[in-house]
Amino acid sequence: MDINVTYQRGPTDPGAGPVRVGWLLGPVDAPVIYEPPRRVHSRDARREHAKSASRCPAVVGLESRYFEVPCPFDLHIGFTRDKDGKAQLRNLSGEKSAVRGSTLGKRLSLVPEGEWRFADRPMLQLKLPYYFITDEPVYLTQLEAYMYYRKTPLPGTIFGGRFPINLWPRPLMWAFEWHDIEKPILIRRGEPLFYCLFEADGPDRAVQMVEAEMTDELKTYMDHIGGAVNYVNQTFSLFEAAERVRPAKLLKVRDR
């Protein structure tokens, strides 16, 4: 049986054109250090030659579907245990660190040891204030910044995930699983922490990233679903309930 699948859309199709994804910051001190998400592209690649790989439609099409979230400050972190064997993080920059230890501790933390996926692989989390919101069904997939070359490879892997941002706008975090605890984590401000891939209702939909506004309706909805993870293990089971109370429109482009 022949199956022909086409994603061509007519001009009256509600899914025609790019899907609009809004980004915004939640409450946070020093919001100026959090840069907008950036579309991934080969910034310094040569493009003079017509056959250059950086001009290949397949390469351009792949990169255009990824957005990167940059690291807001320098991280140089080591792992240790105290005299009682309790797992701890060390700020290896010491007095040269641009971030005070008390401030860093509010953002970066170790996951309780009983919640690690593997007993020998510590997990840590960097809390971020980034939210993404759409008024169409769109899934966000958070994954490793695998197209970015690091002179000092990270000693572990990112702990990613996938969820619908139209129903579940939640603050993102950088979660890391530390495979080689003898090696430090070193990430400089501005380097990508992770990529975001947005999936709409077909592979032909491009993504238009816009800065969104924290409206009263959006805040009320976020408050309604916020904190559910503290009470329910499988939050995906709450999507249907969230959809019932979700206003039709939550995305409002911020005026500049």
N, C-alpha and C positions, 0 to 999 in steps of 0.2 A: 504494500500500500504506500503510495506516495503522499507525503505530507509537506505542503508548502507553507511556510510561516513567513509572514511579512509584517513589518512594523511601520509601514507607511501610514501616515495619518492625514486626514483631511483638515482644512483650515477651521472647521467647526468642531473638531474633536476637542473635548475639554483637556485632553492630554497632549495637545499639540504644543510645540515650542518647548523651551527649557523649563525644568522644574525649579521653582524658586525656593532656596533654602536660606533661612535667616540664622544669623549667629548673634549672640549677645553675651555679656558678662553678668553674672549674678553679683550679689553684694561681696565686695572684697576690698581690702586696703591696697593702696597703690595700684589702681587699675591701669595706670599708664604703662606698666611694665609688661602687660599682656597684649601682645601684638595680634592683629587680625589673622585668621586662618589664611594660608597662602596656597594658591593653586600650584601643584607640583609641575616643574618644568626644568629642563636642562639649561640653567641660567647662562653658563659660560661656554656652552657647546658651539662649535663652529657651524655656520649655516650657509656659507658662501656657495658650496658646491651643490648642484641640483640633486645629487645622489647621496647627500650627507644623511647619516642615520638620524640626525636631529630634525630632519625635515620629513622623515618617513611618516606617512599618515597613520600607520599602526602605532608607532611610538608616540606621536602627538596625541592620538586618540586615547591611548592608555594613560598618559600623564595628565590629560585634561580631566580625568575622572577622579583624581586624587587631590585632596587638600591636606596640607600639613599644619600641625599645631606646633609652634615653636616653644622652646624651653624659655621660661621667663627670667631665669637667673642661673648663674653657674652652679653646677652640682659636682662635688668631688667627695664621694662618700665611701667609707669603709665599713666593714662588718666586724663586730667583736662580741665577746661575752664578758659579763662582769664576774666578780669572784664567786657569785652564786650560780653562774651558768646561764643567766638571763641574757637573751639576745639583745644587742644594742647597735645603733648606728653611730658612726664617728664622722664628724666633719673634718676631712683631711686638709682642708684649706686653713684651718686654725684661725689665727689672728688676721691672716691675709684674706679671709673670706669676705665677700661683699655683702653677705647676708648674716645678720646676727643669729646666733644659735637658737635663741628663744623664738625668733621669727620663723626660722627654718622648721623648728619643731612643730609649729602650728600647721604647716603644709605637708611635711614629709614624715612618714611614720612607718614602722614595721607592722605588718599584719600579725595578730596574736599567733603564737607558734602552733597552737592546736588547729588553726585554720589553713596552714600551709598545705599545698597539694602533695608535696614530698617532704619527708622529714629533714632532708639535707639541703633543701632549696628554700632559703628565706624569701618571703614575699614582702615588698614594700609598696607604698602608695604615695603618690604626689597629688594632693588635692588641687584641682583647677576650677576656675569659675566659668568655664565655657559651657554655654548651652546652644543647642541647635533646634530649630522649630520649623515646621512646614504645615501647610493646610491641605496637603495631599499625602496619600500613603507613601512614605519613604522610609527605608531602612538605612541606618548608619552602621557601617562596619569599621571598627577601630583595629588597626593592624600595624605591624612594625614598619618603620620608615626604611624599607629594604632597598630603595634606590639611592639612598644617601650613604656615601663612603665616609667611614670614621677611621681616622688614623689610629685611634685606640679603640678597638672593638669592645662593645659592652660585654660584660661577663655573664650574660644570661639572655633571657627572652622577655619580650613584652607580653603581658596578659591581656589579650584583646577581648572583643565582644561584638555582638550585633543586636540591635533593637530598633523599634519603630519610633522615630522622633516626632511623628505627628501625634502619637498617643502618649509618649513617655519622654517628654523633655526633662532631662536630668543633667546635673553637672558632670562633666567628664573628669576622669582622673587618669594619671599615668600609673599603671600597675606593672610591677617588674618582678620576675622570678629569677632569683640570683643563683646561677648554677655553680660558679667558681667563686667562693667567698674569699679566696686568697687574693683576688684581684679587685681593685676599686671600681666604682662607677664614676665615670668622668663625662659630663655633658656640659657644653658651653652654652651660655645665653644665646639664643637665636637659632641654635641647631634644632632640627625637627625632633620632637618627642615621639610622634606617631603620625600615621596617615589616617584620614577619614575617607571612606568610600561611600557614596550615596547611591542607593538603588531605588529607582522609581518603578513605573509600571512597564518598563521595556528598555532594551539596551540602546535605543536611539535617543533617549531623553538626555540632553545635556543638563548641566547644573549651573544655575545662576546664583552665586553667593552674594547675599546682601546683609547689611547690618540691621538687626531688628531692634525694636523698642520694647522695653519692659512695660507693657500696658497693665492696667488693673485687672483685666480679664485673664491675661497670661499669668500674672502673679497669683491670682486666686486659684487658677487651675494647677499651677505648680505646687502651691501649698496643699491642695487637695490630695495630690498623689505623693508628695514628698514624705520621706520617712517610712514608707511602706516596707522597705527592705529590712527595717528593724523589727518588724512584727510578722512578716510572711516570708517563707523561704523561696517560694516560686512566684516572683512578682509578675511573670508573664501571664499568670492566671487572672491577673487583675485588669488586663487590657480591655476586655469587654465592658467591665464596669466603668473604666475610665472613659471609654468612648461614649457611653450613655450621658455623661455629664459634660463632655467637652463642647465648648462653644464652636460654632461653625467656622469662625475666623479667629485665629490667634496671632497670625503673623502680620505685623505692621512695620513697614520699612521706616527706619529712623531718619528723620530730616536732619540734614547737615547745613 
